[in-house]
Amino acid sequence: MVSSLLDAITTTATALGLLLAVIFGTVLVQMALRYTRPNIGYQVRNHRDREYTFFIRNLDSIHYKLPLFLIVSGHGLKYVGAQAGPWSRRKPEKLEDGEGGRIRVLVVLDEIPEDAAFAIRATCIGDAPTIKVANDSPLQTRAFRKPLAKFTLATKLRYYGLRYLIGVIGFQTIFLGGLLILNEQWPRTEDWILSGFAIIVAGLAFTLVIPFRGKTTIVGYLAATEAYQHWGMRAGSSGALVKSE
């Protein structure tokens, strides 16, 4: 009776220890890959050679209530406007010129609702403008160094394959590691077969829950103040720059 109780306590302690090790390792991997940060990215489109639109997208179903400071910069930057409605109540503000005489304009998004999509429009007569998250922004994103990659088959395999691999490694650590520690011998053939079947079943279940296409979104939020949410000069219908009052 006492021996059975001690064996049960040892087995439970071993299982909990392995589980904590897997959780700790998973958290470290998530932090190293910056997956714990908000998944907010952007895409950029060029119109009529000198006009650009940055589409800011929140890919998380989470409402972030911290402000996001974005800096649009470029040589010959003439106009920056934010189409974010009530989520951006401050006018874009020109900062001190950056390196190489680049003009920099600060755009503040007060909050980022879940699955939100904003539009930041820019007119630049020089090189193509860039956008980045300011170093002092209260909200820091996962990856904002380059535009969002197209969701091709290769991107899907890389994106979801890594997550599946992390889960499989965690399962193998708990299952095979537990057998190795408790039995004090290498897992038997039937253990490896059971482990293989479990990986196949997990893979089939994984493919049933992952999304294979993106969500349909509407960009921008109209508000009464939207006409004033800009800096500089906007382009008229002819393409000529017109000063905004």
C-alpha positions as CSV (number, residue, x, y, z in Angstrom):
1,M,0.0,0.0,0.0
2,V,2.7,2.4,1.0
3,S,4.9,1.4,-1.9
4,S,2.0,2.0,-4.4
5,L,1.4,5.4,-2.9
6,L,5.0,6.3,-3.2
7,D,5.1,5.1,-6.8
8,A,2.0,7.3,-7.5
9,I,3.6,10.3,-5.9
10,T,6.8,9.8,-7.9
11,T,4.9,9.3,-11.2
12,T,2.8,12.5,-10.6
13,A,5.9,14.5,-9.6
14,T,7.8,13.3,-12.7
15,A,4.8,14.2,-15.0
16,L,4.5,17.6,-13.4
17,G,8.2,18.2,-13.7
18,L,8.2,17.3,-17.4
19,L,5.1,19.4,-18.0
20,L,6.7,22.5,-16.4
21,A,9.9,22.0,-18.4
22,V,7.9,21.9,-21.6
23,I,5.9,25.0,-20.7
24,F,9.0,26.9,-19.7
25,G,10.8,25.8,-22.9
26,T,7.8,26.8,-25.0
27,V,7.6,30.2,-23.4
28,L,11.3,30.8,-24.0
29,V,10.9,29.9,-27.7
30,Q,7.8,32.2,-28.0
31,M,9.7,35.1,-26.5
32,A,12.8,34.5,-28.6
33,L,10.7,34.5,-31.8
34,R,8.8,37.6,-30.5
35,Y,5.4,35.8,-30.7
36,T,4.4,37.2,-27.3
37,R,4.2,40.7,-28.9
38,P,1.2,42.1,-30.7
39,N,1.0,40.8,-34.3
40,I,0.5,44.2,-36.1
41,G,2.0,44.6,-39.5
42,Y,1.5,46.7,-42.7
43,Q,1.4,46.5,-46.5
44,V,2.1,49.4,-48.8
45,R,0.7,50.3,-52.2
46,N,1.9,52.9,-54.7
47,H,-0.6,55.1,-56.6
48,R,0.2,57.5,-59.5
49,D,4.0,57.3,-58.9
50,R,4.1,59.8,-56.0
51,E,1.2,58.7,-53.7
52,Y,1.5,55.8,-51.3
53,T,-0.9,54.1,-48.9
54,F,0.2,52.1,-45.8
55,F,-2.4,49.6,-44.7
56,I,-1.9,48.9,-41.0
57,R,-3.5,45.6,-39.9
58,N,-4.0,44.1,-36.4
59,L,-3.8,40.4,-37.1
60,D,-4.8,39.6,-33.5
61,S,-8.4,39.3,-32.2
62,I,-7.2,41.5,-29.2
63,H,-8.0,45.1,-28.5
64,Y,-4.7,46.9,-27.6
65,K,-5.5,50.0,-25.6
66,L,-1.9,51.4,-25.6
67,P,-1.0,54.0,-28.2
68,L,1.1,53.0,-31.2
69,F,3.5,55.7,-32.5
70,L,4.4,55.4,-36.2
71,I,6.9,57.4,-38.1
72,V,6.5,58.0,-41.8
73,S,9.7,59.3,-43.4
74,G,11.1,60.0,-46.9
75,H,13.0,62.5,-49.0
76,G,10.5,65.0,-50.4
77,L,7.7,64.0,-48.1
78,K,4.8,66.4,-48.7
79,Y,1.7,65.0,-47.2
80,V,0.8,62.4,-44.5
81,G,-2.8,61.7,-43.6
82,A,-4.3,59.1,-41.2
83,Q,-7.6,57.4,-41.9
84,A,-8.3,55.9,-38.5
85,G,-11.4,57.7,-37.3
86,P,-11.9,57.8,-33.5
87,W,-8.8,55.7,-33.0
88,S,-6.5,58.5,-34.0
89,R,-7.5,61.9,-32.5
90,R,-4.2,63.7,-33.0
91,K,-3.0,65.4,-36.1
92,P,0.2,63.9,-37.7
93,E,3.1,66.0,-36.5
94,K,6.4,66.8,-38.3
95,L,9.5,65.8,-36.4
96,E,13.1,67.0,-36.7
97,D,14.6,65.9,-40.0
98,G,16.3,62.5,-39.8
99,E,19.6,61.3,-41.3
100,G,20.3,62.4,-44.8
101,G,17.6,65.1,-44.6
102,R,14.7,62.7,-44.6
103,I,11.4,64.4,-43.5
104,R,9.8,62.5,-40.6
105,V,6.1,62.7,-39.6
106,L,4.7,61.1,-36.4
107,V,1.3,59.4,-36.6
108,V,-0.3,58.4,-33.3
109,L,-2.9,55.6,-33.2
110,D,-4.5,55.9,-29.7
111,E,-5.8,52.4,-29.6
112,I,-5.8,49.3,-31.9
113,P,-9.1,47.5,-31.9
114,E,-9.2,43.7,-32.6
115,D,-8.8,42.8,-36.3
116,A,-8.5,46.6,-37.1
117,A,-7.2,47.9,-40.4
118,F,-6.1,51.6,-40.8
119,A,-4.9,53.5,-43.8
120,I,-2.0,56.1,-43.7
121,R,-1.7,58.0,-47.0
122,A,1.5,59.8,-48.0
123,T,2.7,61.9,-50.9
124,C,6.4,61.9,-51.5
125,I,8.1,63.4,-54.6
126,G,11.5,61.8,-53.8
127,D,12.2,58.2,-52.9
128,A,9.5,55.8,-51.7
129,P,8.6,56.6,-48.1
130,T,9.0,54.2,-45.2
131,I,7.1,53.5,-42.0
132,K,8.3,52.2,-38.7
133,V,7.4,52.0,-35.0
134,A,9.0,54.8,-32.9
135,N,11.4,53.6,-30.2
136,D,9.4,55.4,-27.5
137,S,6.1,53.9,-28.6
138,P,4.2,52.5,-25.6
139,L,3.0,49.6,-27.9
140,Q,5.8,47.6,-29.5
141,T,4.9,45.1,-32.3
142,R,6.3,41.7,-33.2
143,A,7.7,42.6,-36.6
144,F,7.3,46.0,-38.3
145,R,10.6,46.1,-40.1
146,K,9.2,45.2,-43.5
147,P,5.8,44.7,-45.2
148,L,3.7,41.6,-44.4
149,A,4.7,38.7,-46.5
150,K,2.1,37.3,-49.0
151,F,0.3,34.3,-47.5
152,T,1.7,31.8,-50.0
153,L,1.8,28.0,-49.6
154,A,5.5,28.2,-48.5
155,T,4.6,30.9,-45.9
156,K,1.8,28.8,-44.6
157,L,4.0,25.7,-44.2
158,R,6.7,27.8,-42.5
159,Y,4.2,29.7,-40.2
160,Y,2.2,26.7,-39.1
161,G,4.9,24.1,-39.4
162,L,6.9,25.7,-36.6
163,R,4.0,25.7,-34.3
164,Y,3.2,22.1,-35.0
165,L,6.8,21.2,-34.4
166,I,6.9,22.9,-31.0
167,G,3.8,20.9,-30.0
168,V,5.2,17.6,-31.2
169,I,8.5,18.2,-29.3
170,G,6.5,19.0,-26.2
171,F,4.5,15.8,-26.5
172,Q,7.5,13.6,-27.2
173,T,9.3,15.1,-24.2
174,I,6.4,14.3,-21.8
175,F,5.5,10.9,-23.2
176,L,8.9,9.3,-24.1
177,G,10.7,11.2,-21.4
178,G,8.3,10.0,-18.8
179,L,8.7,6.4,-19.9
180,L,12.5,6.7,-19.9
181,I,12.6,8.2,-16.4
182,L,10.0,6.0,-14.8
183,N,11.0,2.7,-16.4
184,E,14.8,3.6,-16.4
185,Q,15.1,2.0,-19.8
186,W,14.8,3.1,-23.5
187,P,11.2,3.1,-24.8
188,R,10.1,-0.1,-26.5
189,T,9.0,-0.6,-30.1
190,E,5.3,-0.4,-29.2
191,D,6.0,2.9,-27.4
192,W,7.6,4.3,-30.6
193,I,4.6,3.0,-32.7
194,L,2.1,4.6,-30.3
195,S,4.1,7.9,-30.4
196,G,4.1,7.9,-34.2
197,F,0.3,7.3,-34.4
198,A,-0.2,10.2,-31.9
199,I,1.9,12.5,-34.1
200,I,-0.2,11.6,-37.2
201,V,-3.5,12.1,-35.3
202,A,-2.2,15.5,-33.9
203,G,-1.2,16.6,-37.4
204,L,-4.7,15.7,-38.8
205,A,-6.4,17.6,-36.0
206,F,-4.1,20.5,-36.5
207,T,-5.0,20.9,-40.2
208,L,-8.7,21.0,-39.2
209,V,-8.4,24.1,-37.0
210,I,-5.8,26.3,-38.8
211,P,-7.1,28.9,-41.2
212,F,-6.0,28.6,-44.8
213,R,-7.1,32.1,-45.9
214,G,-7.2,35.5,-44.4
215,K,-10.1,37.5,-43.1
216,T,-12.0,40.1,-45.2
217,T,-11.4,43.5,-43.7
218,I,-12.5,47.1,-44.4
219,V,-9.7,49.6,-44.2
220,G,-10.1,52.8,-42.3
221,Y,-12.7,54.4,-40.0
222,L,-14.5,57.6,-41.1
223,A,-15.2,60.3,-38.6
224,A,-16.0,64.0,-38.5
225,T,-12.4,64.9,-37.8
226,E,-10.9,62.8,-40.6
227,A,-10.6,65.8,-42.9
228,Y,-8.2,67.4,-40.4
229,Q,-6.1,64.3,-39.7
230,H,-3.2,65.2,-42.0
231,W,0.0,67.1,-42.3
232,G,1.4,69.0,-45.3
233,M,-0.1,69.2,-48.8
234,R,-2.3,66.7,-50.5
235,A,-2.5,66.0,-54.2
236,G,-5.4,67.3,-56.3
237,S,-7.3,65.5,-59.0
238,S,-4.6,66.5,-61.6
239,G,-1.8,65.1,-59.4
240,A,-0.5,68.7,-58.5
241,L,0.1,69.3,-54.9
242,V,-2.5,71.5,-53.2
243,K,-1.9,73.1,-49.8
244,S,-4.3,71.9,-47.1
245,E,-5.8,74.6,-44.8
